[in-house]
């Protein structure tokens, strides 16, 4: 592979993001990223003081931009709250590898934990707003938003058996069904 002459700071962050999704936090090394980008390590040090600075930029990208992108795509052009929830659910599957890696990293790294907390607060706020739009009381909407996020994240760790039918719509129906005595 012929080395490129330049890689931007953004290129390094995106490469780290991709490597995190592909191999987990241990794959986010300067050597691996330089190889992935086809540049020398000198390019890295032009943009970052050290790996810690890159990791902080990666956490910031994940916590803020990822959340904004995800919510922007979920909102899209529809005002239908159920459709927005379907979109969040589908996008969650798409980002599952990096989301899973970030959540595992957050178990050992306080900065990763803060990034996860920030992203979850924004996502939970959006889900709860959709649920309120569907007629759930604020307390029920917050609790159901927590249940939805936990169910979706749990799906990364306990995937459906191979060949099992897609259960997303049924799961959404269950999570949106009012409990007796708690009708909307």
DAGIRA-V173571 format. One record per residue. N is the residue number from 1. RES is the residue in one small letter. SS is DSSP state (@ for helix, = for strand, . for the rest). D_CENTER is the distance of its C-alpha to the mean C-alpha in Angstrom with 2 decimals. Layout:
# DAGIRA-V173571
n & res & ss & d_center
N & RES & SS & D_CENTER
N & RES & SS & D_CENTER
This chain:
# DAGIRA-V173571
n & res & ss & d_center
1 & x & . & 31.91
2 & x & . & 33.24
3 & x & . & 31.49
4 & x & . & 30.14
5 & x & . & 31.68
6 & x & . & 28.70
7 & x & . & 24.97
8 & x & . & 23.45
9 & x & @ & 21.30
10 & x & @ & 18.48
11 & x & @ & 19.31
12 & x & @ & 18.98
13 & x & @ & 15.55
14 & x & @ & 14.32
15 & x & @ & 16.24
16 & x & @ & 14.68
17 & x & @ & 11.13
18 & x & @ & 12.69
19 & x & @ & 14.63
20 & x & @ & 11.90
21 & x & @ & 10.38
22 & x & @ & 14.07
23 & x & @ & 15.78
24 & x & . & 13.78
25 & x & @ & 14.78
26 & x & @ & 18.43
27 & x & @ & 18.16
28 & x & . & 17.27
29 & x & . & 20.99
30 & x & @ & 23.11
31 & x & @ & 25.27
32 & x & @ & 22.62
33 & x & @ & 20.98
34 & x & @ & 24.50
35 & x & @ & 25.38
36 & x & @ & 22.36
37 & x & @ & 23.25
38 & x & . & 26.96
39 & x & . & 27.97
40 & x & . & 29.67
41 & x & @ & 28.34
42 & x & @ & 30.42
43 & x & @ & 27.96
44 & x & @ & 25.31
45 & x & @ & 27.79
46 & x & @ & 28.60
47 & x & @ & 25.14
48 & x & . & 24.20
49 & x & . & 26.48
50 & x & . & 24.81
51 & x & @ & 21.71
52 & x & @ & 20.80
53 & x & @ & 20.67
54 & x & @ & 18.40
55 & x & @ & 16.01
56 & x & @ & 16.11
57 & x & @ & 15.41
58 & x & @ & 12.40
59 & x & @ & 11.05
60 & x & @ & 12.11
61 & x & @ & 10.54
62 & x & @ & 7.00
63 & x & @ & 7.93
64 & x & @ & 10.01
65 & x & @ & 9.87
66 & x & @ & 6.28
67 & x & @ & 6.80
68 & x & @ & 10.25
69 & x & @ & 9.71
70 & x & @ & 7.77
71 & x & @ & 10.44
72 & x & @ & 13.08
73 & x & @ & 12.71
74 & x & @ & 12.73
75 & x & @ & 15.73
76 & x & . & 17.32
77 & x & . & 21.01
78 & x & . & 21.26
79 & x & . & 22.42
80 & x & . & 22.20
81 & x & @ & 19.86
82 & x & @ & 19.81
83 & x & @ & 18.78
84 & x & @ & 15.92
85 & x & @ & 14.77
86 & x & @ & 15.32
87 & x & @ & 13.22
88 & x & @ & 10.17
89 & x & @ & 11.01
90 & x & @ & 11.54
91 & x & @ & 8.51
92 & x & @ & 6.56
93 & x & @ & 9.15
94 & x & @ & 8.80
95 & x & . & 5.49
96 & x & @ & 6.77
97 & x & @ & 8.63
98 & x & @ & 6.59
99 & x & @ & 4.36
100 & x & @ & 8.02
101 & x & @ & 9.57
102 & x & @ & 8.10
103 & x & @ & 9.16
104 & x & @ & 12.36
105 & x & @ & 13.01
106 & x & @ & 12.75
107 & x & . & 15.62
108 & x & . & 17.86
109 & x & . & 16.81
110 & x & @ & 17.18
111 & x & @ & 15.48
112 & x & @ & 12.23
113 & x & @ & 12.84
114 & x & @ & 13.40
115 & x & @ & 10.20
116 & x & @ & 8.34
117 & x & @ & 11.16
118 & x & @ & 10.94
119 & x & @ & 7.46
120 & x & @ & 8.61
121 & x & @ & 11.95
122 & x & @ & 11.09
123 & x & @ & 9.27
124 & x & @ & 12.19
125 & x & @ & 14.62
126 & x & @ & 13.81
127 & x & @ & 14.08
128 & x & @ & 17.20
129 & x & @ & 18.66
130 & x & @ & 18.46
131 & x & @ & 20.19
132 & x & @ & 22.77
133 & x & @ & 23.41
134 & x & . & 24.15
135 & x & . & 26.69
136 & x & . & 25.26
137 & x & . & 26.61
138 & x & @ & 24.34
139 & x & @ & 24.45
140 & x & @ & 23.79
141 & x & @ & 20.92
142 & x & @ & 19.21
143 & x & @ & 20.00
144 & x & @ & 18.87
145 & x & @ & 15.51
146 & x & @ & 15.15
147 & x & @ & 16.48
148 & x & @ & 14.17
149 & x & @ & 10.95
150 & x & @ & 12.89
151 & x & @ & 14.14
152 & x & @ & 10.99
153 & x & @ & 9.54
154 & x & @ & 13.19
155 & x & @ & 13.29
156 & x & @ & 11.57
157 & x & @ & 14.47
158 & x & . & 17.12
159 & x & . & 16.88
160 & x & . & 19.66
161 & x & . & 22.81
162 & x & . & 23.57
163 & x & . & 25.27
164 & x & . & 24.23
165 & x & . & 23.99
166 & x & . & 20.80
167 & x & . & 20.62
168 & x & @ & 17.80
169 & x & @ & 20.43
170 & x & @ & 22.50
171 & x & @ & 19.75
172 & x & @ & 19.05
173 & x & @ & 22.86
174 & x & @ & 23.20
175 & x & @ & 20.65
176 & x & @ & 22.42
177 & x & . & 25.91
178 & x & . & 27.76
179 & x & . & 29.41
180 & x & . & 33.21
181 & x & . & 34.32
182 & x & . & 30.99
183 & x & . & 31.42
184 & x & . & 29.70
